[in-house]
């Protein structure tokens, strides 16, 4: 889980998703997070979404430290891999950053990597 740096509550949303994912509710939580008003994704707002996604809130609170650690570790790994933006895709030795790559460019990159 690597939160984007721009949204003001991205870290809270990322941690909340990790807590939900530990309970097998990651997909439901992701849908709830993406459907929510970004300004509502405060820690309290995320907790409400977790409850709506079917999370056990007692476990959610117990898992918060683990989730914070998971996000921190994922961020460190991303930076160590040279990831400075999302989405980032590695194909062979090539790095494709951003969502503006078309299918032809991706196919060409895969072909070069396969040689």
Backbone torsions as a table, in degrees:
resi	resn	phi	psi	omega
1	UNK	NA	114.6	179.1
2	UNK	-123.1	99.5	179.8
3	UNK	-66.8	144.4	174.7
4	UNK	-69.5	147.6	-177.6
5	UNK	-77.5	-20.4	-172.3
6	UNK	-76.6	-50.8	-177.1
7	UNK	-61.4	137.0	-174.9
8	UNK	-62.7	-27.7	-176.9
9	UNK	-114.1	24.3	-177.0
10	UNK	-61.7	-40.0	-178.9
11	UNK	-65.1	-44.1	178.0
12	UNK	-61.3	-41.4	179.7
13	UNK	-66.2	-40.5	178.6
14	UNK	-64.1	-43.5	178.2
15	UNK	-64.6	-42.3	179.3
16	UNK	-62.6	-41.7	178.6
17	UNK	-61.5	-43.1	179.5
18	UNK	-60.3	-42.8	178.0
19	UNK	-60.0	-44.8	179.5
20	UNK	-66.0	-40.1	-179.6
21	UNK	-62.5	-35.9	177.8
22	UNK	-63.6	-19.4	178.3
23	UNK	-102.1	8.6	-178.6
24	UNK	77.4	18.7	-176.9
25	UNK	-114.1	21.1	-175.5
26	UNK	-60.6	-43.6	-178.8
27	UNK	-66.8	-43.4	178.6
28	UNK	-63.0	-39.4	180.0
29	UNK	-68.8	-40.1	178.6
30	UNK	-60.6	-44.1	177.9
31	UNK	-60.2	-43.4	-179.2
32	UNK	-65.5	-41.8	-179.3
33	UNK	-64.9	-43.8	-178.8
34	UNK	-70.9	-26.2	179.6
35	UNK	-83.3	-18.3	-174.5
36	UNK	-78.5	156.3	171.1
37	UNK	-65.0	125.4	-177.9
38	UNK	-54.9	-31.3	179.1
39	UNK	-70.1	-16.7	-179.2
40	UNK	-89.3	-0.5	-175.4
41	UNK	-87.2	41.4	172.2
42	UNK	-71.9	168.3	175.8
43	UNK	-53.6	-42.1	178.6
44	UNK	-67.2	-43.2	178.0
45	UNK	-61.7	-40.6	178.2
46	UNK	-65.7	-36.4	177.1
47	UNK	-62.3	-41.8	177.6
48	UNK	-62.5	-41.2	178.2
49	UNK	-65.0	-37.4	178.1
50	UNK	-62.7	-41.2	177.4
51	UNK	-62.4	-43.0	179.1
52	UNK	-65.4	-29.6	179.1
53	UNK	-79.7	-3.2	176.6
54	UNK	95.9	15.4	179.8
55	UNK	-76.5	147.8	170.5
56	UNK	-79.5	113.5	-173.8
57	UNK	-68.5	-29.0	175.0
58	UNK	-62.5	-47.7	177.5
59	UNK	-65.9	-39.0	178.7
60	UNK	-54.2	-48.3	-179.9
61	UNK	-66.8	-38.3	178.2
62	UNK	-66.4	-32.6	-177.5
63	UNK	-83.3	-8.9	-178.1
64	UNK	-52.9	-47.6	179.7
65	UNK	-60.8	-38.8	177.3
66	UNK	-64.2	-41.1	-179.3
67	UNK	-66.4	-40.8	176.9
68	UNK	-61.1	-42.8	178.1
69	UNK	-63.5	-39.9	179.5
70	UNK	-63.5	-45.1	179.7
71	UNK	-64.2	-44.0	179.9
72	UNK	-61.5	-43.8	179.2
73	UNK	-64.4	-44.3	179.0
74	UNK	-62.3	-38.6	177.3
75	UNK	-64.4	-42.0	177.8
76	UNK	-62.7	-44.1	178.9
77	UNK	-63.3	-40.6	179.7
78	UNK	-63.3	-45.4	179.7
79	UNK	-64.9	-40.0	178.9
80	UNK	-64.1	-29.8	178.9
81	UNK	-84.1	-0.6	179.4
82	UNK	85.2	17.1	179.1
83	UNK	-86.6	119.9	-179.5
84	UNK	-123.8	7.1	178.3
85	UNK	-165.1	163.2	-178.7
86	UNK	-127.3	147.1	-6.4
87	UNK	-75.3	151.7	173.3
88	UNK	-127.2	133.0	-179.4
89	UNK	-126.5	131.0	175.2
90	UNK	-105.6	128.7	175.8
91	UNK	-129.9	110.9	-173.3
92	UNK	60.6	-127.1	178.0
93	UNK	-95.5	0.9	-177.5
94	UNK	-90.5	143.0	177.2
95	UNK	-115.9	123.8	175.8
96	UNK	-107.1	116.1	-176.6
97	UNK	-108.2	132.4	177.0
98	UNK	95.0	172.9	-175.1
99	UNK	-103.0	14.1	-173.9
100	UNK	-98.8	20.5	178.7
101	UNK	-93.9	132.6	179.6
102	UNK	-90.3	173.6	-176.1
103	UNK	-62.8	-38.0	-179.2
104	UNK	-62.7	-41.5	179.2
105	UNK	-65.8	-40.5	178.9
106	UNK	-64.7	-44.4	178.7
107	UNK	-61.5	-43.4	179.4
108	UNK	-63.1	-39.2	179.5
109	UNK	-66.1	-41.8	177.2
110	UNK	-64.4	-42.9	179.3
111	UNK	-60.9	-43.7	178.3
112	UNK	-62.6	-39.7	-178.7
113	UNK	-69.0	-29.9	-176.9
114	UNK	-77.8	-13.6	-178.1
115	UNK	-78.9	NA	NA
